[in-house]
């Protein structure tokens, strides 16, 4: 939503080191069939992204590197969504639609088990 409203050019593939580390941990948990750990790590990653938005405030016009932050968050959310789609098949259409429509949406609810 912010990328669209701020008319920011999308840079595919741009991700933070924190996300790269989290993705490695999530992939490892998947490889070990430790789905409880996958859920836990996805919750942590979504919380980290939410905290980053709140702390760095890329929606604020005074944020000097908003395009970079928003591109990283966008790419990281797309990756997170791809994992959620594997484990929450009923949510897959809503996730796809939100990214295709570029509308503000609350997609990632805390997973409980």
N, CA, C and O atoms as a GROMACS GRO file, in nm:
protein
  452
    1UNK      N    1   0.083  -0.120   0.000
    1UNK     CA    2   0.000   0.000   0.000
    1UNK      C    3   0.087   0.126   0.000
    1UNK      O    4   0.064   0.217  -0.080
    2UNK      N    5   0.187   0.132   0.088
    2UNK     CA    6   0.273   0.250   0.094
    2UNK      C    7   0.358   0.266  -0.032
    2UNK      O    8   0.382   0.378  -0.077
    3UNK      N    9   0.402   0.156  -0.087
    3UNK     CA   10   0.482   0.164  -0.209
    3UNK      C   11   0.398   0.225  -0.321
    3UNK      O   12   0.447   0.308  -0.398
    4UNK      N   13   0.274   0.184  -0.329
    4UNK     CA   14   0.184   0.236  -0.431
    4UNK      C   15   0.150   0.383  -0.405
    4UNK      O   16   0.157   0.465  -0.496
    5UNK      N   17   0.114   0.416  -0.282
    5UNK     CA   18   0.072   0.553  -0.251
    5UNK      C   19   0.187   0.652  -0.257
    5UNK      O   20   0.166   0.770  -0.286
    6UNK      N   21   0.310   0.607  -0.231
    6UNK     CA   22   0.426   0.694  -0.238
    6UNK      C   23   0.495   0.688  -0.375
    6UNK      O   24   0.596   0.755  -0.396
    7UNK      N   25   0.440   0.609  -0.466
    7UNK     CA   26   0.493   0.594  -0.602
    7UNK      C   27   0.642   0.556  -0.600
    7UNK      O   28   0.725   0.620  -0.664
    8UNK      N   29   0.672   0.452  -0.526
    8UNK     CA   30   0.810   0.405  -0.510
    8UNK      C   31   0.836   0.293  -0.610
    8UNK      O   32   0.754   0.203  -0.627
    9UNK      N   33   0.951   0.300  -0.675
    9UNK     CA   34   0.991   0.194  -0.768
    9UNK      C   35   1.021   0.067  -0.689
    9UNK      O   36   1.089   0.071  -0.587
   10UNK      N   37   0.970  -0.044  -0.738
   10UNK     CA   38   0.993  -0.172  -0.673
   10UNK      C   39   1.128  -0.228  -0.716
   10UNK      O   40   1.161  -0.232  -0.834
   11UNK      N   41   1.205  -0.270  -0.615
   11UNK     CA   42   1.334  -0.334  -0.639
   11UNK      C   43   1.323  -0.477  -0.587
   11UNK      O   44   1.332  -0.500  -0.466
   12UNK      N   45   1.303  -0.572  -0.677
   12UNK     CA   46   1.286  -0.711  -0.638
   12UNK      C   47   1.415  -0.766  -0.579
   12UNK      O   48   1.525  -0.733  -0.624
   13UNK      N   49   1.400  -0.850  -0.479
   13UNK     CA   50   1.515  -0.919  -0.422
   13UNK      C   51   1.584  -0.850  -0.307
   13UNK      O   52   1.662  -0.912  -0.236
   14UNK      N   53   1.557  -0.723  -0.287
   14UNK     CA   54   1.623  -0.649  -0.178
   14UNK      C   55   1.569  -0.698  -0.044
   14UNK      O   56   1.448  -0.691  -0.019
   15UNK      N   57   1.658  -0.749   0.044
   15UNK     CA   58   1.618  -0.801   0.175
   15UNK      C   59   1.723  -0.764   0.279
   15UNK      O   60   1.842  -0.750   0.248
   16UNK      N   61   1.678  -0.750   0.402
   16UNK     CA   62   1.770  -0.717   0.511
   16UNK      C   63   1.845  -0.842   0.557
   16UNK      O   64   1.801  -0.954   0.532
   17UNK      N   65   1.957  -0.822   0.622
   17UNK     CA   66   2.034  -0.934   0.675
   17UNK      C   67   1.954  -1.007   0.783
   17UNK      O   68   1.962  -1.129   0.795
   18UNK      N   69   1.876  -0.932   0.862
   18UNK     CA   70   1.793  -0.995   0.965
   18UNK      C   71   1.695  -1.094   0.902
   18UNK      O   72   1.672  -1.202   0.955
   19UNK      N   73   1.639  -1.055   0.789
   19UNK     CA   74   1.544  -1.145   0.721
   19UNK      C   75   1.617  -1.266   0.662
   19UNK      O   76   1.568  -1.379   0.672
   20UNK      N   77   1.731  -1.244   0.604
   20UNK     CA   78   1.807  -1.355   0.546
   20UNK      C   79   1.837  -1.459   0.653
   20UNK      O   80   1.826  -1.579   0.629
   21UNK      N   81   1.876  -1.412   0.772
   21UNK     CA   82   1.903  -1.504   0.883
   21UNK      C   83   1.776  -1.577   0.926
   21UNK      O   84   1.779  -1.698   0.950
   22UNK      N   85   1.664  -1.505   0.937
   22UNK     CA   86   1.538  -1.566   0.977
   22UNK      C   87   1.493  -1.669   0.874
   22UNK      O   88   1.444  -1.776   0.910
   23UNK      N   89   1.509  -1.636   0.746
   23UNK     CA   90   1.468  -1.728   0.639
   23UNK      C   91   1.548  -1.858   0.646
   23UNK      O   92   1.494  -1.966   0.623
   24UNK      N   93   1.676  -1.847   0.676
   24UNK     CA   94   1.759  -1.967   0.689
   24UNK      C   95   1.707  -2.055   0.803
   24UNK      O   96   1.698  -2.177   0.790
   25UNK      N   97   1.673  -1.992   0.916
   25UNK     CA   98   1.620  -2.068   1.030
   25UNK      C   99   1.487  -2.133   0.997
   25UNK      O  100   1.463  -2.249   1.034
   26UNK      N  101   1.400  -2.061   0.928
   26UNK     CA  102   1.269  -2.115   0.892
   26UNK      C  103   1.285  -2.230   0.793
   26UNK      O  104   1.220  -2.334   0.807
   27UNK      N  105   1.371  -2.213   0.695
   27UNK     CA  106   1.396  -2.322   0.599
   27UNK      C  107   1.451  -2.445   0.669
   27UNK      O  108   1.413  -2.558   0.636
   28UNK      N  109   1.541  -2.425   0.764
   28UNK     CA  110   1.598  -2.537   0.838
   28UNK      C  111   1.489  -2.610   0.918
   28UNK      O  112   1.485  -2.733   0.922
   29UNK      N  113   1.401  -2.534   0.982
   29UNK     CA  114   1.291  -2.596   1.057
   29UNK      C  115   1.200  -2.676   0.964
   29UNK      O  116   1.153  -2.784   1.000
   30UNK      N  117   1.174  -2.622   0.844
   30UNK     CA  118   1.095  -2.696   0.745
   30UNK      C  119   1.163  -2.826   0.706
   30UNK      O  120   1.099  -2.931   0.701
   31UNK      N  121   1.291  -2.820   0.680
   31UNK     CA  122   1.366  -2.939   0.640
   31UNK      C  123   1.363  -3.047   0.748
   31UNK      O  124   1.370  -3.166   0.718
   32UNK      N  125   1.352  -3.004   0.874
   32UNK     CA  126   1.346  -3.098   0.986
   32UNK      C  127   1.201  -3.136   1.021
   32UNK      O  128   1.177  -3.205   1.120
   33UNK      N  129   1.106  -3.090   0.940
   33UNK     CA  130   0.964  -3.115   0.964
   33UNK      C  131   0.919  -3.067   1.102
   33UNK      O  132   0.830  -3.125   1.164
   34UNK      N  133   0.983  -2.961   1.149
   34UNK     CA  134   0.950  -2.904   1.280
   34UNK      C  135   0.854  -2.787   1.257
   34UNK      O  136   0.893  -2.671   1.263
   35UNK      N  137   0.728  -2.820   1.232
   35UNK     CA  138   0.630  -2.719   1.194
   35UNK      C  139   0.593  -2.627   1.310
   35UNK      O  140   0.556  -2.512   1.289
   36UNK      N  141   0.603  -2.676   1.430
   36UNK     CA  142   0.582  -2.589   1.547
   36UNK      C  143   0.686  -2.478   1.547
   36UNK      O  144   0.656  -2.362   1.574
   37UNK      N  145   0.810  -2.514   1.516
   37UNK     CA  146   0.919  -2.415   1.510
   37UNK      C  147   0.897  -2.320   1.392
   37UNK      O  148   0.923  -2.200   1.404
   38UNK      N  149   0.850  -2.371   1.280
   38UNK     CA  150   0.818  -2.285   1.166
   38UNK      C  151   0.716  -2.180   1.207
   38UNK      O  152   0.734  -2.061   1.179
   39UNK      N  153   0.609  -2.222   1.274
   39UNK     CA  154   0.507  -2.128   1.322
   39UNK      C  155   0.568  -2.022   1.412
   39UNK      O  156   0.542  -1.903   1.398
   40UNK      N  157   0.649  -2.068   1.506
   40UNK     CA  158   0.713  -1.977   1.601
   40UNK      C  159   0.801  -1.875   1.529
   40UNK      O  160   0.796  -1.755   1.557
   41UNK      N  161   0.882  -1.923   1.436
   41UNK     CA  162   0.973  -1.834   1.364
   41UNK      C  163   0.898  -1.738   1.271
   41UNK      O  164   0.940  -1.623   1.255
   42UNK      N  165   0.789  -1.783   1.211
   42UNK     CA  166   0.708  -1.692   1.129
   42UNK      C  167   0.649  -1.581   1.215
   42UNK      O  168   0.648  -1.465   1.174
   43UNK      N  169   0.600  -1.615   1.333
   43UNK     CA  170   0.547  -1.514   1.423
   43UNK      C  171   0.654  -1.412   1.460
   43UNK      O  172   0.629  -1.292   1.463
   44UNK      N  173   0.773  -1.461   1.488
   44UNK     CA  174   0.885  -1.372   1.523
   44UNK      C  175   0.919  -1.281   1.406
   44UNK      O  176   0.942  -1.161   1.424
   45UNK      N  177   0.921  -1.337   1.286
   45UNK     CA  178   0.956  -1.257   1.167
   45UNK      C  179   0.851  -1.150   1.139
   45UNK      O  180   0.886  -1.036   1.108
   46UNK      N  181   0.724  -1.184   1.148
   46UNK     CA  182   0.618  -1.086   1.124
   46UNK      C  183   0.624  -0.977   1.231
   46UNK      O  184   0.605  -0.859   1.200
   47UNK      N  185   0.649  -1.014   1.356
   47UNK     CA  186   0.664  -0.916   1.464
   47UNK      C  187   0.782  -0.824   1.437
   47UNK      O  188   0.773  -0.703   1.460
   48UNK      N  189   0.893  -0.881   1.388
   48UNK     CA  190   1.011  -0.799   1.357
   48UNK      C  191   0.979  -0.698   1.247
   48UNK      O  192   1.018  -0.581   1.255
   49UNK      N  193   0.908  -0.742   1.144
   49UNK     CA  194   0.872  -0.651   1.035
   49UNK      C  195   0.778  -0.540   1.084
   49UNK      O  196   0.794  -0.424   1.046
   50UNK      N  197   0.682  -0.576   1.166
   50UNK     CA  198   0.592  -0.478   1.222
   50UNK      C  199   0.668  -0.376   1.309
   50UNK      O  200   0.643  -0.256   1.301
   51UNK      N  201   0.760  -0.425   1.390
   51UNK     CA  202   0.842  -0.336   1.474
   51UNK      C  203   0.928  -0.244   1.387
   51UNK      O  204   0.944  -0.126   1.418
   52UNK      N  205   0.980  -0.298   1.281
   52UNK     CA  206   1.062  -0.215   1.191
   52UNK      C  207   0.979  -0.102   1.132
   52UNK      O  208   1.026   0.012   1.125
   53UNK      N  209   0.858  -0.132   1.089
   53UNK     CA  210   0.770  -0.027   1.035
   53UNK      C  211   0.745   0.079   1.141
   53UNK      O  212   0.753   0.199   1.113
   54UNK      N  213   0.714   0.036   1.263
   54UNK     CA  214   0.686   0.130   1.370
   54UNK      C  215   0.809   0.212   1.411
   54UNK      O  216   0.798   0.331   1.438
   55UNK      N  217   0.925   0.147   1.415
   55UNK     CA  218   1.047   0.215   1.459
   55UNK      C  219   1.107   0.307   1.352
   55UNK      O  220   1.147   0.419   1.382
   56UNK      N  221   1.112   0.260   1.228
   56UNK     CA  222   1.178   0.336   1.122
   56UNK      C  223   1.084   0.430   1.049
   56UNK      O  224   1.129   0.521   0.979
   57UNK      N  225   0.954   0.410   1.064
   57UNK     CA  226   0.851   0.499   1.012
   57UNK      C  227   0.868   0.534   0.863
   57UNK      O  228   0.876   0.653   0.830
   58UNK      N  229   0.873   0.434   0.774
   58UNK     CA  230   0.892   0.464   0.633
   58UNK      C  231   0.773   0.538   0.570
   58UNK      O  232   0.784   0.589   0.459
   59UNK      N  233   0.663   0.543   0.640
   59UNK     CA  234   0.545   0.615   0.592
   59UNK      C  235   0.557   0.765   0.617
   59UNK      O  236   0.480   0.844   0.562
   60UNK      N  237   0.653   0.804   0.701
   60UNK     CA  238   0.672   0.945   0.734
   60UNK      C  239   0.755   1.013   0.625
   60UNK      O  240   0.856   0.959   0.581
   61UNK      N  241   0.711   1.130   0.581
   61UNK     CA  242   0.784   1.204   0.477
   61UNK      C  243   0.925   1.242   0.520
   61UNK      O  244   1.010   1.271   0.436
   62UNK      N  245   0.951   1.242   0.649
   62UNK     CA  246   1.084   1.278   0.702
   62UNK      C  247   1.181   1.160   0.703
   62UNK      O  248   1.299   1.177   0.734
   63UNK      N  249   1.132   1.041   0.670
   63UNK     CA  250   1.220   0.923   0.668
   63UNK      C  251   1.310   0.931   0.546
   63UNK      O  252   1.261   0.929   0.433
   64UNK      N  253   1.443   0.941   0.566
   64UNK     CA  254   1.534   0.963   0.453
   64UNK      C  255   1.550   0.843   0.359
   64UNK      O  256   1.580   0.862   0.241
   65UNK      N  257   1.531   0.724   0.409
   65UNK     CA  258   1.553   0.606   0.324
   65UNK      C  259   1.426   0.520   0.314
   65UNK      O  260   1.435   0.398   0.312
   66UNK      N  261   1.312   0.584   0.307
   66UNK     CA  262   1.184   0.513   0.298
   66UNK      C  263   1.178   0.416   0.180
   66UNK      O  264   1.132   0.303   0.199
   67UNK      N  265   1.223   0.453   0.059
   67UNK     CA  266   1.215   0.357  -0.052
   67UNK      C  267   1.290   0.226  -0.025
   67UNK      O  268   1.241   0.118  -0.057
   68UNK      N  269   1.408   0.237   0.034
   68UNK     CA  270   1.486   0.117   0.064
   68UNK      C  271   1.417   0.031   0.168
   68UNK      O  272   1.408  -0.091   0.154
   69UNK      N  273   1.368   0.096   0.274
   69UNK     CA  274   1.300   0.023   0.381
   69UNK      C  275   1.175  -0.046   0.326
   69UNK      O  276   1.152  -0.164   0.353
   70UNK      N  277   1.095   0.027   0.251
   70UNK     CA  278   0.970  -0.030   0.199
   70UNK      C  279   0.996  -0.143   0.101
   70UNK      O  280   0.921  -0.241   0.100
   71UNK      N  281   1.099  -0.132   0.020
   71UNK     CA  282   1.132  -0.241  -0.072
   71UNK      C  283   1.175  -0.365   0.004
   71UNK      O  284   1.134  -0.476  -0.029
   72UNK      N  285   1.257  -0.348   0.107
   72UNK     CA  286   1.299  -0.463   0.186
   72UNK      C  287   1.179  -0.528   0.253
   72UNK      O  288   1.163  -0.650   0.247
   73UNK      N  289   1.095  -0.448   0.317
   73UNK     CA  290   0.979  -0.503   0.386
   73UNK      C  291   0.885  -0.572   0.287
   73UNK      O  292   0.834  -0.680   0.316
   74UNK      N  293   0.863  -0.511   0.172
   74UNK     CA  294   0.776  -0.572   0.070
   74UNK      C  295   0.829  -0.708   0.028
   74UNK      O  296   0.754  -0.806   0.027
   75UNK      N  297   0.956  -0.716  -0.004
   75UNK     CA  298   1.015  -0.842  -0.049
   75UNK      C  299   1.013  -0.946   0.062
   75UNK      O  300   0.991  -1.065   0.036
   76UNK      N  301   1.037  -0.903   0.184
   76UNK     CA  302   1.036  -0.995   0.297
   76UNK      C  303   0.895  -1.047   0.324
   76UNK      O  304   0.876  -1.164   0.355
   77UNK      N  305   0.795  -0.959   0.311
   77UNK     CA  306   0.656  -1.002   0.330
   77UNK      C  307   0.612  -1.099   0.221
   77UNK      O  308   0.536  -1.192   0.247
   78UNK      N  309   0.659  -1.078   0.100
   78UNK     CA  310   0.626  -1.171  -0.008
   78UNK      C  311   0.682  -1.310   0.025
   78UNK      O  312   0.616  -1.411   0.003
   79UNK      N  313   0.804  -1.314   0.077
   79UNK     CA  314   0.863  -1.442   0.115
   79UNK      C  315   0.784  -1.505   0.229
   79UNK      O  316   0.752  -1.623   0.224
   80UNK      N  317   0.754  -1.426   0.332
   80UNK     CA  318   0.675  -1.477   0.446
   80UNK      C  319   0.540  -1.529   0.396
   80UNK      O  320   0.494  -1.634   0.439
   81UNK      N  321   0.478  -1.454   0.307
   81UNK     CA  322   0.348  -1.496   0.252
   81UNK      C  323   0.360  -1.631   0.180
   81UNK      O  324   0.270  -1.714   0.188
   82UNK      N  325   0.471  -1.652   0.111
   82UNK     CA  326   0.488  -1.779   0.040
   82UNK      C  327   0.494  -1.896   0.137
   82UNK      O  328   0.447  -2.005   0.105
   83UNK      N  329   0.551  -1.875   0.254
   83UNK     CA  330   0.556  -1.981   0.356
   83UNK      C  331   0.419  -1.999   0.419
   83UNK      O  332   0.373  -2.112   0.438
   84UNK      N  333   0.353  -1.887   0.451
   84UNK     CA  334   0.218  -1.896   0.506
   84UNK      C  335   0.126  -1.972   0.410
   84UNK      O  336   0.042  -2.050   0.454
   85UNK      N  337   0.141  -1.950   0.281
   85UNK     CA  338   0.056  -2.016   0.183
   85UNK      C  339   0.074  -2.168   0.185
   85UNK      O  340  -0.018  -2.242   0.153
   86UNK      N  341   0.192  -2.213   0.223
   86UNK     CA  342   0.216  -2.356   0.233
   86UNK      C  343   0.146  -2.419   0.352
   86UNK      O  344   0.099  -2.532   0.346
   87UNK      N  345   0.139  -2.344   0.461
   87UNK     CA  346   0.085  -2.403   0.584
   87UNK      C  347  -0.057  -2.357   0.615
   87UNK      O  348  -0.127  -2.419   0.696
   88UNK      N  349  -0.101  -2.248   0.552
   88UNK     CA  350  -0.237  -2.197   0.573
   88UNK      C  351  -0.306  -2.184   0.438
   88UNK      O  352  -0.334  -2.074   0.391
   89UNK      N  353  -0.331  -2.296   0.377
   89UNK     CA  354  -0.383  -2.297   0.240
   89UNK      C  355  -0.511  -2.217   0.224
   89UNK      O  356  -0.534  -2.159   0.118
   90UNK      N  357  -0.596  -2.211   0.326
   90UNK     CA  358  -0.721  -2.136   0.314
   90UNK      C  359  -0.698  -1.986   0.307
   90UNK      O  360  -0.784  -1.912   0.260
   91UNK      N  361  -0.582  -1.939   0.354
   91UNK     CA  362  -0.550  -1.796   0.349
   91UNK      C  363  -0.479  -1.755   0.221
   91UNK      O  364  -0.462  -1.636   0.195
   92UNK      N  365  -0.436  -1.850   0.143
   92UNK     CA  366  -0.357  -1.821   0.023
   92UNK      C  367  -0.423  -1.721  -0.071
   92UNK      O  368  -0.355  -1.629  -0.116
   93UNK      N  369  -0.551  -1.734  -0.104
   93UNK     CA  370  -0.613  -1.637  -0.196
   93UNK      C  371  -0.611  -1.494  -0.142
   93UNK      O  372  -0.587  -1.400  -0.218
   94UNK      N  373  -0.636  -1.475  -0.014
   94UNK     CA  374  -0.636  -1.341   0.046
   94UNK      C  375  -0.496  -1.280   0.042
   94UNK      O  376  -0.481  -1.160   0.018
   95UNK      N  377  -0.396  -1.362   0.065
   95UNK     CA  378  -0.258  -1.314   0.062
   95UNK      C  379  -0.221  -1.270  -0.080
   95UNK      O  380  -0.167  -1.161  -0.100
   96UNK      N  381  -0.251  -1.354  -0.178
   96UNK     CA  382  -0.222  -1.321  -0.318
   96UNK      C  383  -0.294  -1.193  -0.359
   96UNK      O  384  -0.235  -1.104  -0.421
   97UNK      N  385  -0.421  -1.183  -0.325
   97UNK     CA  386  -0.501  -1.067  -0.364
   97UNK      C  387  -0.446  -0.938  -0.304
   97UNK      O  388  -0.441  -0.836  -0.372
   98UNK      N  389  -0.404  -0.943  -0.179
   98UNK     CA  390  -0.350  -0.822  -0.115
   98UNK      C  391  -0.226  -0.770  -0.187
   98UNK      O  392  -0.211  -0.650  -0.205
   99UNK      N  393  -0.138  -0.860  -0.228
   99UNK     CA  394  -0.018  -0.816  -0.298
   99UNK      C  395  -0.048  -0.770  -0.440
   99UNK      O  396   0.017  -0.680  -0.491
  100UNK      N  397  -0.146  -0.830  -0.503
  100UNK     CA  398  -0.182  -0.792  -0.639
  100UNK      C  399  -0.256  -0.659  -0.645
  100UNK      O  400  -0.240  -0.583  -0.740
  101UNK      N  401  -0.337  -0.630  -0.543
  101UNK     CA  402  -0.417  -0.508  -0.543
  101UNK      C  403  -0.346  -0.388  -0.481
  101UNK      O  404  -0.391  -0.274  -0.498
  102UNK      N  405  -0.236  -0.411  -0.410
  102UNK     CA  406  -0.161  -0.303  -0.344
  102UNK      C  407  -0.249  -0.221  -0.250
  102UNK      O  408  -0.236  -0.099  -0.242
  103UNK      N  409  -0.338  -0.288  -0.180
  103UNK     CA  410  -0.425  -0.221  -0.084
  103UNK      C  411  -0.381  -0.255   0.057
  103UNK      O  412  -0.323  -0.361   0.082
  104UNK      N  413  -0.409  -0.165   0.149
  104UNK     CA  414  -0.376  -0.187   0.288
  104UNK      C  415  -0.457  -0.305   0.340
  104UNK      O  416  -0.578  -0.312   0.320
  105UNK      N  417  -0.388  -0.399   0.406
  105UNK     CA  418  -0.456  -0.518   0.457
  105UNK      C  419  -0.382  -0.574   0.577
  105UNK      O  420  -0.260  -0.559   0.588
  106UNK      N  421  -0.454  -0.636   0.665
  106UNK     CA  422  -0.396  -0.706   0.779
  106UNK      C  423  -0.404  -0.855   0.748
  106UNK      O  424  -0.511  -0.915   0.757
  107UNK      N  425  -0.292  -0.913   0.711
  107UNK     CA  426  -0.292  -1.051   0.664
  107UNK      C  427  -0.237  -1.151   0.762
  107UNK      O  428  -0.282  -1.266   0.767
  108UNK      N  429  -0.139  -1.110   0.841
  108UNK     CA  430  -0.064  -1.206   0.919
  108UNK      C  431  -0.105  -1.202   1.064
  108UNK      O  432  -0.051  -1.125   1.144
  109UNK      N  433  -0.200  -1.285   1.097
  109UNK     CA  434  -0.244  -1.296   1.235
  109UNK      C  435  -0.150  -1.394   1.306
  109UNK      O  436  -0.094  -1.484   1.244
  110UNK      N  437  -0.135  -1.373   1.436
  110UNK     CA  438  -0.046  -1.461   1.512
  110UNK      C  439  -0.096  -1.604   1.506
  110UNK      O  440  -0.214  -1.631   1.531
  111UNK      N  441  -0.007  -1.694   1.471
  111UNK     CA  442  -0.042  -1.835   1.464
  111UNK      C  443  -0.041  -1.892   1.607
  111UNK      O  444   0.049  -1.863   1.685
  112UNK      N  445  -0.140  -1.972   1.638
  112UNK     CA  446  -0.143  -2.039   1.766
  112UNK      C  447  -0.147  -2.188   1.743
  112UNK      O  448  -0.196  -2.236   1.641
  113UNK      N  449  -0.095  -2.260   1.837
  113UNK     CA  450  -0.092  -2.407   1.826
  113UNK      C  451  -0.105  -2.468   1.962
  113UNK      O  452  -0.105  -2.590   1.975
   0.00000   0.00000   0.00000
